[in-house]
Amino acid sequence: MFYFFQLFYGAVFHLFKKFGIVLFPLLLALPVFISDFQIFKLTTALVYIIILLGLNIIFGYSGQYSIGHAAFALMGAYTAACLNIGSIHGIILNGVFSVLMGGFASLAVGVAFGIPCLRMEGPYLALATQSLAIVVPVIIRSRYLEPFTKGSAGINIHPLSSPAWFLQHFPHFSDEKWQFYIVLIPTVVIVLILKNLLATQLGRAFIAIRDNPTAAATLGIHVRKYKIIAFGLSSFLAGLGGAILVFLTGYLRYDSYTFIDSITYLIVIVVGGLASIEGCIVGSLVLVYQSNINNLIGKCIPGAQDLHWAIFGSFVIIIMLFSEKLNHGGLGYLLKKYHRKLLYDIQGVLL
């Protein structure tokens, strides 16, 4: 516990020293200036940051091919939803504990799935994770789990809303604003911890295994152990993100997270930048606002809005063509390169 406190404290101190004077007030003040719908989209982007961070750990940092990441998000979401409505033996937990249990449920499945897959690499591991993404929705809607998961009908829960005691003091404070601030807290905490954690021996071990597992083992790195840690940490963050998202939407079905979502997650972290926290932030924004980009292109080119996947694919191809100039870091490389200069300029204007 003290070790994680040191990680969190070090990351907070480092980030606040660099540009936190401007960044955090801007994040806190942002909901005041935009509509509730845009606030909800930003809140969804915050959740996707958590999910993409998990995928980036296993794919970007440790170099293990996973195209079934949405399955872990689905398991976390169903665990949290079932515990919240009491469909599992009448057990009812509040939002925080049910979200944590969703993360731990995905963690358990991820570790159990990762152990037999340790000897798999490349396309073989990708096919194994793909099978997980296909099988999990089928199991969830099966007649054996229907009493708990409600089958094809899905689960309705009460979405996260402003508490009554808060509305007594701030009656015009919308539920979307409350959701934004509640989701912002765990997202910032997770980003800060991972930013410092991946700079320690754990992160260096992941990168060494990704670059050359044989050389990493020669240097004394326990390859099997760190691969299991990567699987567990990745699946935990996916389950956590899926569990949080179900409390924003208030509804969950077996097809809420599909194999196509797993492929989409993989694409956006490549666009944002592998092995980069900034890449996950950019990727989440691309994932949430791709429909807005398609609509904007559709206004300029009539009929182009019906070709959103073609437009998205073309965008990925362009990023890949210029990947060498982007230092193989995607759009996250540009954010990492220019965000400090931009924030310093804003800080100079405001202060």
C-alpha positions in Angstrom: 0.0 0.0 0.0 2.8 2.4 0.9 4.5 1.6 -2.4 1.4 2.6 -4.4 1.1 5.8 -2.3 4.7 6.6 -3.3 3.9 6.0 -7.0 0.8 8.2 -6.8 2.4 11.0 -4.8 5.4 11.1 -7.2 3.3 11.2 -10.3 1.0 13.9 -8.9 4.0 16.0 -7.8 5.7 15.6 -11.2 2.6 16.4 -13.3 1.5 19.4 -11.1 5.0 20.8 -11.1 5.0 20.7 -14.9 1.6 21.9 -15.9 -1.0 21.0 -13.3 -1.6 24.7 -12.4 -3.4 25.1 -15.8 -4.6 21.6 -16.6 -6.6 20.7 -13.5 -8.6 24.0 -13.3 -9.4 23.7 -17.0 -10.7 20.2 -16.5 -12.8 21.2 -13.5 -14.2 24.3 -15.2 -14.9 22.6 -18.6 -18.5 21.4 -17.8 -19.6 24.9 -17.1 -19.0 26.1 -20.7 -20.4 23.1 -22.8 -23.8 21.4 -23.1 -24.9 18.4 -21.1 -24.7 16.2 -24.2 -21.0 17.2 -24.8 -20.3 16.6 -21.2 -21.7 13.1 -21.5 -19.4 12.4 -24.5 -16.4 13.7 -22.6 -17.3 11.4 -19.6 -17.6 8.5 -22.0 -14.1 9.4 -23.3 -12.8 9.3 -19.8 -14.1 5.8 -19.4 -12.5 4.7 -22.7 -9.2 6.1 -21.5 -9.3 3.4 -18.7 -10.2 0.7 -21.1 -7.6 1.7 -23.7 -4.9 1.9 -21.0 -5.5 -1.8 -20.2 -5.2 -2.7 -23.9 -2.1 -0.6 -24.2 -0.4 -2.4 -21.3 -0.8 -5.8 -22.9 -0.3 -4.8 -26.5 1.8 -1.6 -26.5 4.0 -2.3 -23.5 4.3 -6.1 -23.2 3.9 -6.9 -26.9 1.2 -9.5 -26.5 -1.5 -9.6 -29.3 -5.0 -9.3 -27.8 -8.1 -8.7 -29.9 -10.6 -9.8 -27.3 -10.3 -6.8 -25.0 -14.1 -6.0 -25.2 -14.9 -9.4 -23.5 -13.2 -8.3 -20.3 -15.1 -5.0 -20.4 -18.3 -7.0 -20.9 -17.6 -9.3 -17.9 -16.8 -6.3 -15.7 -20.0 -4.5 -16.8 -22.2 -7.6 -16.2 -20.7 -8.3 -12.8 -21.3 -4.7 -11.6 -24.8 -4.6 -13.0 -25.8 -8.0 -11.5 -24.4 -7.0 -8.1 -26.2 -3.7 -8.2 -29.6 -5.0 -9.0 -29.2 -8.1 -6.7 -29.7 -10.8 -9.3 -26.8 -12.8 -7.8 -28.4 -14.5 -4.7 -30.0 -11.2 -3.7 -26.6 -9.5 -3.1 -26.9 -5.8 -3.6 -23.8 -3.6 -3.6 -23.6 0.2 -4.1 -21.9 1.6 -7.2 -18.4 1.9 -5.9 -18.1 -1.7 -4.6 -19.9 -3.2 -7.6 -17.5 -1.4 -10.0 -14.5 -2.7 -8.1 -16.0 -6.2 -8.1 -16.4 -5.9 -11.8 -12.8 -5.1 -12.2 -11.7 -8.0 -9.9 -14.0 -10.4 -11.8 -12.3 -9.5 -15.1 -8.9 -9.7 -13.3 -9.6 -13.3 -12.2 -10.7 -14.4 -15.7 -7.8 -12.6 -17.3 -5.3 -14.3 -15.1 -7.0 -17.7 -15.5 -7.1 -17.2 -19.3 -3.5 -15.8 -19.4 -1.8 -18.8 -17.7 -2.6 -21.4 -20.4 -1.8 -18.8 -23.1 1.7 -18.1 -21.9 3.3 -20.2 -24.6 1.3 -18.6 -27.3 2.7 -15.7 -29.3 1.7 -13.6 -32.3 -1.3 -14.7 -34.3 -1.9 -17.8 -32.1 -2.4 -15.6 -29.1 -4.6 -13.2 -31.2 -6.8 -16.1 -32.2 -7.1 -17.3 -28.6 -8.2 -13.9 -27.4 -10.6 -13.6 -30.4 -12.3 -16.7 -29.4 -12.8 -15.2 -25.9 -14.5 -12.2 -27.5 -16.8 -14.4 -29.4 -17.6 -16.9 -26.7 -18.3 -14.6 -23.8 -21.5 -12.9 -25.2 -22.8 -16.4 -26.1 -22.3 -17.6 -22.6 -23.9 -14.5 -21.1 -27.1 -14.9 -23.0 -27.3 -18.7 -22.5 -30.2 -20.1 -20.6 -28.0 -21.2 -17.7 -27.0 -17.6 -16.9 -30.3 -16.0 -17.9 -31.7 -15.8 -14.3 -28.7 -13.5 -13.5 -28.0 -11.7 -16.8 -31.6 -11.5 -18.0 -30.6 -13.1 -21.3 -31.3 -11.2 -24.6 -33.5 -8.6 -22.8 -30.6 -7.1 -21.0 -30.3 -5.4 -17.7 -31.7 -2.0 -16.7 -30.1 -0.2 -13.8 -30.5 3.3 -12.3 -27.8 5.4 -13.9 -25.5 7.6 -11.9 -27.2 10.8 -10.8 -26.7 13.7 -8.5 -27.6 12.8 -4.8 -30.5 14.6 -3.1 -28.3 16.2 -0.5 -26.2 17.8 -3.3 -29.2 19.0 -5.3 -30.5 20.8 -2.2 -27.5 23.1 -2.4 -27.1 23.1 -6.2 -30.6 22.5 -7.7 -29.5 23.3 -11.3 -26.6 20.9 -11.3 -27.3 18.3 -14.0 -26.7 14.6 -13.7 -24.2 14.8 -16.6 -22.0 17.2 -14.7 -22.1 15.0 -11.7 -21.1 12.0 -13.8 -18.2 13.9 -15.3 -16.7 14.8 -11.9 -17.3 11.3 -10.5 -15.7 9.6 -13.4 -12.8 12.2 -13.6 -11.5 11.2 -10.2 -10.8 7.5 -10.9 -9.5 8.2 -14.4 -7.0 10.8 -13.1 -5.9 8.5 -10.3 -5.4 5.5 -12.7 -3.5 7.6 -15.2 -1.2 9.0 -12.5 -0.5 5.6 -11.0 0.2 4.0 -14.3 2.4 6.8 -15.5 4.6 6.3 -12.6 4.2 2.5 -12.4 5.3 2.0 -16.0 8.4 4.0 -15.4 9.5 1.6 -12.7 11.1 -1.9 -13.0 7.6 -3.3 -14.0 7.4 -1.1 -17.1 11.0 -1.7 -18.1 10.3 -5.5 -17.8 7.3 -5.2 -20.0 9.2 -3.3 -22.7 12.1 -5.8 -22.5 9.7 -8.7 -23.0 8.1 -6.9 -25.9 11.4 -6.2 -27.7 13.0 -9.6 -27.1 11.6 -12.2 -24.7 14.7 -14.4 -25.0 17.1 -11.5 -24.1 14.8 -10.5 -21.3 14.9 -14.0 -19.8 18.7 -14.0 -20.1 18.8 -10.7 -18.1 16.9 -12.5 -15.3 13.4 -11.2 -16.0 10.8 -13.8 -15.1 8.9 -13.7 -18.5 6.0 -15.9 -17.5 5.3 -13.9 -14.3 5.3 -10.5 -16.1 3.1 -11.8 -18.9 0.6 -12.9 -16.3 0.8 -9.5 -14.6 0.2 -7.8 -17.9 -2.8 -10.0 -18.6 -4.2 -9.4 -15.1 -3.7 -5.6 -15.1 -5.1 -5.2 -18.6 -8.2 -7.2 -17.8 -8.7 -5.4 -14.5 -8.7 -2.0 -16.2 -11.0 -3.2 -19.0 -13.5 -4.6 -16.4 -13.3 -1.4 -14.4 -14.0 0.7 -17.5 -16.9 -1.5 -18.5 -18.4 -1.4 -15.1 -18.2 2.4 -14.9 -19.8 2.7 -18.4 -22.8 0.7 -17.5 -23.6 3.2 -14.7 -23.5 6.0 -17.2 -25.8 4.4 -19.8 -28.1 2.6 -17.4 -28.6 -0.4 -19.8 -26.5 -3.4 -20.7 -26.9 -6.3 -23.2 -24.7 -9.1 -24.3 -23.9 -7.2 -27.5 -22.9 -4.0 -25.8 -19.3 -5.0 -26.3 -18.6 -7.1 -29.4 -15.6 -8.4 -31.3 -15.9 -5.3 -33.5 -15.4 -3.2 -30.4 -12.2 -5.1 -29.7 -10.9 -4.4 -33.2 -11.9 -0.7 -32.8 -10.0 -0.4 -29.5 -6.9 -1.9 -31.2 -7.2 0.6 -34.1 -7.6 3.7 -32.0 -4.6 2.9 -29.7 -2.5 2.4 -32.8 -3.7 5.8 -34.1 -3.2 7.4 -30.7 0.2 5.7 -30.2 1.3 2.4 -28.7 3.1 2.3 -25.3 1.9 5.8 -24.6 -0.6 7.2 -22.1 -1.0 10.2 -24.3 -2.0 7.8 -27.1 -4.8 6.4 -25.0 -6.1 9.9 -24.4 -6.1 10.7 -28.1 -7.5 7.3 -29.0 -10.4 7.8 -26.6 -11.2 11.1 -28.2 -11.0 9.6 -31.7 -13.3 6.8 -30.6 -16.0 9.1 -29.1 -15.9 11.8 -31.7 -15.4 9.8 -34.9 -19.1 10.2 -35.6 -18.8 14.0 -35.4 -15.8 13.9 -37.8 -17.9 11.7 -40.2 -20.8 14.1 -40.1 -18.5 17.1 -40.7 -17.0 15.3 -43.8 -20.6 14.4 -44.9 -21.5 18.1 -44.9 -18.5 18.8 -47.1 -18.9 15.7 -49.3 -22.6 14.6 -49.8 -23.1 11.0 -49.0 -19.8 10.5 -47.3 -21.4 10.1 -43.9 -22.5 6.6 -45.0 -18.9 5.6 -45.5 -17.8 6.1 -41.9 -15.8 2.9 -41.7 -14.0 3.7 -45.0 -13.2 7.2 -43.7 -11.9 5.8 -40.5 -9.8 3.2 -42.3 -8.4 5.8 -44.6 -7.4 7.9 -41.5 -5.6 4.8 -40.1 -3.7 4.3 -43.3 -2.6 7.9 -43.4 -1.3 7.6 -39.8 0.6 4.4 -40.7 2.2 6.1 -43.8 3.5 8.9 -41.6 4.3 6.7 -38.6 8.0 7.1 -39.1 7.8 10.9 -39.0 5.6 10.6 -35.9 8.3 8.5 -34.2 6.0 5.4 -34.4 3.9 7.1 -31.7 0.7 8.0 -33.6 -1.1 11.2 -32.8 -0.1 10.8 -29.1 3.4 11.7 -30.2 2.2 15.1 -31.4 0.3 15.6 -28.1 3.3 14.7 -26.1 5.6 16.9 -28.2 3.5 20.1 -28.2 1.1 19.9 -25.2 3.7 21.3 -22.7 4.5 24.3 -25.0 0.7 24.9 -25.4 0.0 24.7 -21.7 3.0 27.0 -20.9 1.6 29.5 -23.4 -1.9 29.3 -21.8 -0.3 29.6 -18.3 1.6 32.7 -19.4 -1.6 34.3 -20.6 -3.7 33.4 -17.5 -1.0 34.1 -14.9 
